Amino acid sequence: MKPRITVLTLGVDDLERALTFYRDGLGFPTEGIVGTEFEHGAVAFFDLQEGLRMAIWKRKDIAFDTGLVQNMPSSTEFTIGHNVGTKEEVDSVMEQAKKAGATITVPAHSTFWGGYSGYFQDPDGHLWEVVWNPQWEIKE
């Protein structure tokens, strides 16, 4: 298996609310909800960087599609890292997320390793880290 990821799918409870958060609040480009003509098929895709998309799909539909029992979600299962080019950009993204309805779990701060980061949760509890790492170059 080649280490190539093209879609990250987030399970959500309310598809419309999640769409509004990511599209209107964070400005992620999307064509909106598609697949409503299929039972368990309604989903929205967001174009991220080249070759990568994010999807939002109802948790109950993921459970149905995979044949797994839907469990209680845990915000500490994984984080999504959004790397930016400056400390000021961390502050700006954190403020944008807050205005969009995110819960700030850790305000932006200097890290022990020399960077600058903060955490927020989207309306479904997914944990995002907004981070500036002085060792990483961000290419637009």
Secondary structure, 3 states (H helix, E strand, C coil): CCCCCCEEEEEECCHHHHHHHHHHHCCCCEEEEECCCCCCCCEEEEECCCCCEEEEEEHHHHHHHHCCCCCCCCCCCCEEEEEECCHHHHHHHHHHHHHHCCEEEEEEEECCCCCEEEEEECCCCCEEEEEECCCCCCCC
